[in-house]
Amino acid sequence: DFATPRAILTGHDYEITCATICAELGLVISGSKEGPCLIHSMNGDLLRTLEGPVTLEGPENCLRPKLIQASREGHCVIYYENGLFCVFSVNGRLQATMETDDKIK
């Protein structure tokens, strides 16, 4: 027997750098090297795009997601390479941001 994918998720233009699955809400959240984070249903439907806050440095310093974690309460925490944490609702609304100089792994 061969394993087959349950769904094929599309929407990123660059390589995926981080992803998480929230089985309780039926969501897959992924981030790519040069683009926004995307929320998909487990069936493969693109639901939302999570745009981080606008940076003043310009497009060459765009936000690059490094870590993503979702909660069963409907919150998504994204850590970007530049030390920025963002909390989003599953509806795509940016709820909070925080910067840190610490290296997060």
C-alpha positions in Angstrom: 0.0 0.0 0.0 1.1 3.5 -0.8 0.4 6.5 1.4 -1.4 9.3 -0.3 -1.6 12.9 0.9 -4.8 14.0 2.5 -4.5 17.4 0.8 -2.0 19.5 -1.1 -1.6 23.0 0.3 -0.8 25.8 -2.2 -0.2 29.5 -2.0 3.5 30.1 -1.1 5.9 31.4 -3.7 9.0 30.5 -1.8 10.2 27.6 0.4 8.4 26.8 3.6 10.4 27.6 6.7 8.0 26.7 9.5 4.6 25.1 9.9 2.2 23.9 12.6 -1.0 21.9 12.8 -3.9 22.7 15.1 -6.0 19.5 14.9 -8.6 20.9 17.4 -9.5 23.7 14.9 -8.7 21.8 11.7 -6.0 24.3 10.7 -2.5 24.2 9.1 -0.5 27.4 9.4 2.7 27.8 7.4 5.3 30.4 6.8 7.7 30.8 3.8 11.1 32.3 3.4 10.0 35.5 1.6 6.3 35.8 2.2 3.4 35.9 4.6 2.1 33.1 6.7 -0.9 31.2 5.4 -3.8 29.5 7.2 -5.3 26.5 5.4 -8.0 24.1 6.4 -7.0 20.4 6.7 -8.8 19.9 3.4 -6.4 22.2 1.6 -8.6 25.4 1.4 -6.7 28.6 1.8 -8.5 30.5 4.5 -6.4 33.5 5.6 -3.1 35.3 5.0 -1.3 36.6 8.1 0.6 39.8 7.3 3.1 40.9 9.9 3.4 44.6 10.7 4.9 46.9 8.1 8.6 47.4 8.6 10.2 50.7 8.0 13.5 49.2 6.6 12.0 48.4 3.2 11.1 45.3 1.3 14.7 43.9 1.5 14.2 43.4 5.2 10.8 41.8 5.0 9.5 39.7 7.9 10.7 36.1 7.6 8.9 33.7 9.9 11.1 31.3 11.8 8.7 29.6 14.3 4.9 29.2 14.4 2.7 27.8 17.1 -1.1 27.7 17.3 -3.3 27.2 20.3 -6.7 25.5 20.5 -8.2 28.8 21.7 -7.6 30.2 18.2 -4.4 32.2 18.7 -1.3 32.0 16.5 2.1 33.1 17.7 4.8 33.8 15.0 8.4 34.5 15.7 10.2 36.3 12.9 14.0 36.3 12.2 14.4 39.9 13.3 13.3 39.1 16.9 9.7 40.1 16.5 6.9 38.1 18.1 3.3 38.6 16.7 0.1 37.1 18.0 -2.7 36.7 15.5 -6.3 35.5 15.8 -7.3 32.7 13.4 -9.4 35.4 11.7 -6.1 37.0 10.6 -6.2 40.0 12.9 -2.9 41.1 14.4 -3.5 41.3 18.2 -0.1 42.0 19.7 3.6 42.4 18.9 6.8 42.3 21.0 10.4 42.6 20.1 13.3 40.8 21.7 17.0 40.7 21.4 17.2 37.1 22.6 17.9 34.2 20.2 14.8 32.0 20.2 15.1 28.3 19.1 
